[in-house]
Each structure stands twice: as C-alpha cells, then as structure tokens.
C-alpha cells in the first residue's frame, strides 16, 4: 500500500466528534495459557486468584446501551496520496487509500494526475473495499500526453466507504512510460448518529491488573494478531505505516526519502528496535510494532547495542542521536529525544508480547524515556496503521501508564 495523507473534513459532523486517539483500533483482551513454569502455582496464590477474577471480568460480555432513535447524518471524507510511482512499459502499478469511516456511499469522485507521454496506452481502474471495480479510463486520449482528470463514482453508490480503495494504472504498450504522481478520493455518505464510538485511549481495559496478570492480559489482547512476512513488513513501512505527506523519515537522523517504494537497503533500512540477535526471530522479526525506518549508517551504528544515556560520544547525528559509552563504561545507543518514548514503548511491547527480558540497567532508562517523551498524535496514528495491518495494538501506546504496573520486564 502507498502512503495515505489523510485530509478529512465533515460537511455535517456527527453530534460527538471522536479525537484521533479514539480512532486507535482496540482489541478485547482474551485469556492465554500460563507459561509451563507457572501453571502449577498460578491459581494457588490468593493474590493471583484475585487477579484472575479481575481478569475474567474483562472477558464478560458488556450489555449494549439502549438504542436511541436512529438518525442519519451525511459526512464527506477525503484522502490523497502522492506515490510518484514509475509506470514501466506493459506493466501496472497500484496505490491504496484507506478509510476508517463506515458510510453508505451516496456520491464520490476521484482525481488522478498521471504524467505520461502517450495516455492512450493507459487503463485506469478503481476498486472498492468490497472488490467492485470501475474502469475510469480505457486507452482514451490517443497520442495526447498526460492524464489529469476527475471521475464520478456514482457506480459505487450504496457501497461501504470503510476499508482500502485501490487505484490501478496499467500501461498496455511499449515505448512510452509515465508516473502515477498523485490521486485524490472524496466520498460522501451517510451514517447513523447512534453508531457506537471507539472508546477513548484513556479508558484502561486492564483495570486492577498488575505484573504477571497484566502481562497475560496484554498477550491475550493480541491473540488474534497476524504478523506479515518480513518482506511484506518492509513494504508496509515504506509505502504505508511510516509515510506522511509522501515522505518517510528516519527515526534516528531525521533524514527523509520519498515514500511509495522500498529503498535500497544501503540507503534506508528497517531497524529492529529489539535486535534480531537478542530474540527478534521468527514471527517477532517482522512485528511492525518494533520496526522503524532508519538511515542505514545509523542502523549499522546502533547494531544490537542496548539503549542508554551516552556520556562519552563516539558518533552523533544532528537530530541528537548518539552512540558511545554510558556512565558505567558500557557501549550504548541513545535515540533523539523525540523517539525515546517510542523506543521505550516498543521495547515494553516486545518484552510483554514475546516473553523476553529487558536488562535492568536498560529497563531503568526506558522507564524514564516513557515519561519524558509522552505519546503524541503521530505515535497513536502509527499504532492505528500497524493495527490495520496485523490486527493488534501496542497497548503501551494506548496506555503508557501500564508500564508502571509491571515491576520487572
């Protein structure tokens, strides 16, 4: 998928606006089997039994609130992408825009900007989330250059707007090539005003749980995740998850490259926040919640060294990232200030999800960073995008205070 630059507006908003945080996908915690070493004693301890009682309350179905009189409101949602994808001869390219709003479509339009030296070679198709397709342009325009036009989408009336809308551009002849530069999608539909809203981030679904009981509940909340392959994870990072305004920014040096395609690994790579050499293997290797785009040199410099506070600098970047030794003489890597909290919450997630221990000296620093660099809108949005791909949240992004209720990662 290609970058989604979400620019949404409402012609008639719902009575209650849902802030960005409420858009984060939520998972219902589910029970998981205790580790083998804990099974024999897990229910024998009164404190653990109490925890299980509280944990069980999480799984009980919640009665629906009485429905109020249904009223429909009309809403317009917009999204745009600037993939800048080269269109080779006799080949096709695809770009995707995603909507979270489940509206019944009344009308819509799509605009495309495709510089091409012979637009009569082009077949352009839009496919809705349900799989229905509409051919927008079929080898029209003859020998004229470029295809820059707006198309009506009334053929999709009644479809749900929610999900991935895919634009396909195919070059059907040799000699002339072009670029899918930009496209914009505007959809207008209706929604019932009494639709249930996503709960706000501030509502803690793990009330009263601590330590092992909390860790098990967090694991249970991810029990339905479907982690993609590593090659697919790389594609998601550079075409979807980390693309903003058409650009992908390295989290360590803040260098930017164009999004929409996987770069050469010698230029920009994917950082395993939890190193592969320390346990990020198998499914964990491609779990997007701990993968980030990084400058290849910075990625190599960090290597598999632990995170920490650098006292004696051996390498640094203008963004504030450093590599060197800490006060105890250990070699450590320190990310820039605006990524320290993200690192901490990614490490907490990995530790909880895959039963991996964080060394005490590193854990202490991560706890500091979790507080000093609080969760922001960009981190919540990234969590939402990752959840859209693999079906689970980083609960430490939605509830950073959970780390305080786990005494030892």
N, C-alpha and C positions, 0 to 999 in steps of 0.2 A: 504494500500500500504506500501511497505517497502522502506527503505532508498535508495536513489539514490546517489551514489557517482560519480558525473559526471566527466569523464575524457575524454574530446573530443579532437580530432585532425583532421586536414584537410589535405588531400593529394593534393587537388587543391582548395584553398580557393576562395571564391567569391572575385571579384575585390575590394569591400569595406568591411572591417571587421566590424562587429557590436559588440561593447563592451557589457559587461554584463548588463549595465544599460539599453541598448536598448532591452534586452530580456524581460523586465518587461511588463506584459500584460497591454494594455491600454484600457480604456473604453471611449466611446464617451459620453460626458455629455448630459443628457436629462432633459427636464423640469419636475418639480414636482409641485404639487398643494401647494399653500401657506398655512401656518397654518391658522386655522379658525380666530384667533385673528388678523391676519394681512390682511385678504382678502379685507376688505372694504377700506383700505387705501393704498394697495400695489402699485396701479398704479396712485394714485392721486398725489404723490410726484414727482416733476420733476427729482430729483436725482435718484429716484427708476426707473422712466420710462427710464432714460438714461441707467441705469444698465440693465434693461430688454432688451433694444435694443442691448446692447453689448452681453447679454446672448443669445439672439436669434441668433446672428451671429455665435454662437458656433454650432448651430444645422443645419445650412445651409450646403447642400452637397458640398463637395470640388471636383472641377473638377480634373480628373485624368491627370497626366502628360503624354505628348505624349510618346508612347512606342518606345523604341529604338529597334534595331534589336535583336531578341531573340537569346541568345547563351547559350548553356548548359554547366555547369561546374560539374565535378564529385567531390563528397565530401564523406568522411568517418566519421561517428560519432560513439563514443564508450560510454558505460556506464557500471557500475558494481555495485553490491550490495553484502553486507555481512550480510544477515539477521540472520544467526545462528538459524534457526527455527527448533525446535524439530519436528520429524515426528513420531507421535504415530502409533500404530498398527491400520490397517483398517481405516486410516484417510488420509486426504490430506492437504497440506499447499500451500499457494500461495505467490508469491513475484512479485512486479511490477517495471519495469524501464520505465521512461518517456523520450521521445524525443520531442523537440520543432521544429526541422528541418523537413520541409515537402519535403522530397526527394522521387523520384521514385526509388524504390529499385531495384538494379541490382544484388547484391550478399550480403551475410552476413554469420555470424557464431555465434554460442552461445556455451559457455563453462560452464560446471557445475562441482561443487565439492560437492559431497553428500556422506559423510561417512555413511555407512550402513552395518550391519552385514549379510545381505542376499539381494544382489541387485536384485535378480530375483523376489523379491516382488514388485519392483518399476515400475510405469508407469509415464513417464515424458513428459509433453506436453507444447508447447509454443503457445500462442495465440496472434495474431497481433491486432493493434487498430481497424481494420475492423471487427474483430470477427473470422477470419480464423484461424484454428488450425493445428498444425503439431505435430504428436507424435514423440518424439525424441528417446525414449527408452521404449519398451513394454515388461517388465518382462524378459529382456535379462541378461545373465550372470550367471544364475543358482544360485548356492550356494556361488559364489565369493563375497568377501567383496567390498564395496565402489563402487561408480560410479563417476569417474573423466574422463570426455571426452569432445570432441568438436564436434559439429554437424553442417552440412551445412544447409543453409537456402534458397537454390535456389527455393524451393517451394513457397516462398513468393515474387518472382520476380514480379515487377510491382505494388506492394502494396506501399502505402504511409508510410514513416517511422514515421510520426508525431502521437504522442499520447502514450497511455500506452501499453507496451508489458508485458504480464503476463506469468510467469512460474508457472506451477502446478506440484507438486510432490505428487503422491498418493502411499501409502503403501496398498497393496491388501491382506495381510495375517497377521496372528497372530504371536507372539513370537519375531520377530526381528524388531528392530527400528533403526532410524538413525537421521541425521540432514542435512537440507539444509544449508550448510556452506557458499557457495559463488557461484555467477554466473556472467558471463560477456557477453555482447552483442556488436557485431561490425557489423554495417550496412554501405554498400556503395551504393550510389545512385546518381542521377543527379537532378540538379535544374537549372531553368533558371536564368541567371545572372541579368535580369531586374525585378526580383521579388520585390515588394515594401518592404522596410525595416521598422521595427518598429521605430517610432520617438524617438530621444534621450530623456532621462529624463529631460534635460534642457529646452525643448520646453514646455512652460506653456500653457495648453489648456484653462486656465481661465483668459486670458489677460484682464486687466482693471476692473475686478470684485473685490468687497470688501464686507465685513460684510455679511448682510443677502443675498444679491445676490450671493455672493461667496458660502456661506453655502448651498444655494438651488442648485447651480450648482454641488457642490460636492455630494450632495444627489442624484441628477439626474444621475450622473456618475455611481452610484451604484444601480440604479433602477432595474437592471436585476439580482441582486445577488441571489444566492440560498444557504442560510446558512444550513449546515447539522445539524443533531441531536447532542446533547451533547456527547452521547456515541461514535458517529462517529467522532466528533471533537477530542476527546481524542485519538482515534485510529490514526487519521491523524497526530497528534503531535508526537506520539511515534514511528510511522512507516514511516513517510514521511516528514512532514513540518520541523521538528527540528532534523532530523537525518543527521549527517555529519560524513563521514568516519566510519559509523557503530555505532556511539555513539550519545547519547542525553545528552546535557549539561544543567544543571540547571542554569537559568539566574541570580539567586541571590547568590549562594555559589560557582558556577562553578564546582560542583561535577558532574561526568559523570556516566552514566549507558549504557548498551548495548541497541541499538535501535532494532526495529523489532517486539516488542510486548509491550502490555500495562502493566506497572509495578503495583505492589501492591500500593494502594494509601497511605499506611503508609510509603512508601519509597520515591516515587517521585509522585508528584501530578500536577495538572494543575492550574496555577494562573490566576484568573480573574483580570487583571490589573485594570479594572473598577469593583469594588466589586458587587457581586450579591445583597447585602443588600442596595446598593445605585442605583439600577436600571438595573443591568445586568441580566434581566429576559427574559423569552420567547425566541424569536429568538436571541436577544442580548447575551444571556447566552452562546451560542455556536459559536459566531462570532470569527473566528480564528485570526482576526487581533489584538485582545487584549488578547488572551490566550497564555500562555508560560509555558514550563515545569519548575517546581520548586521543590526543596527539600521540603519534607512535613513539616519538622520543621520550615524552613524559611517561607513557605507558611502560616503556622499557626501563626508565629510571626508577619508577616505583617498584617494578618487578614483583616480588612476593614479600617485600618488607612490610612489617606491621605499621599501622598508623600511630603517630605520636607527635610530640611537640619538639621541633628541631631547635637545638641550641647552637650547634656548630654547623653552618650551612656549607654543603658541598655542591649543590645545584639549586637553582631557583628560577622561577618564571615571573614575568611582570604582573601576573594575576595574584601572586602571593604564595603559590605552591612551592614547597621546599623539600629537599632531601638532604639528610646529614645524620648527625648523632644527637640523641637527647641528653638530658642532664646526667643520666647513668652511663652514657657512652654507647648505648645501643643504636644501631642504624635504624632509622625510622623515616617514614614519608608523611608530610603534612600537606593536606589539600588546601586550596584557597578558602578563605573564611566563608564564602557563600555556598560552599559544597560540604563543609564539615558536618553539618547536621544531616545532610543527605547520606553521607558516608556512614554515620553512626546508625541511622535508621535502617540502612541496607544491611549493615553488619548484624544488627539485632534481629532483623527478619531472617537472615540466613541461619544464624545460630538457632533460632526457635524452630524454623521450618525443617532443618536437616540435622538437628541434634549435634551441633558442633560447638565446641568450647572456645570462648574468646579468652586469651591470656589476661590475667588480672590487671597488669600494667596497661595494656591496650584498652581493656574494658573501662578502666577509670577515665581515660582521656575521652573515649567515645561518649560516656555519660555526660561529661562536661559539654561536648560539642552538641549533643542532643538538646541541651538547654540554651546554649549561646546562639545557635543558628536554628531558630524555630522553623517549623513547617510553614511554607508560603504557598500562594496560589499556584505557582508553577509546579511545585512538587506534588500538590494534590492533583493537578491536571495530568502530570506524567503517570501517577499511580492509576488514574482513571483509564488512560490509554493502555497501560500494561494489563490492567484487569480486563479490558476489552479483548485483548489477545489471548491471555492464558487463563482467565476466569477466576483470579483471586486477587485480593488486596494485600498490600503491606500494611498490616494493622498498626504498625508503629508510625506510619504516616498519618493514618486516620486518627490515631490516639497515641501521641508521642509520650504521654504520661504513663503508658503501660510499662515502660522500661523501669520506672521507679518501683513497680510491684514485682519485679523479678530480681531477687537478691544476687543471683550469680548466673551469668550467661555461660 
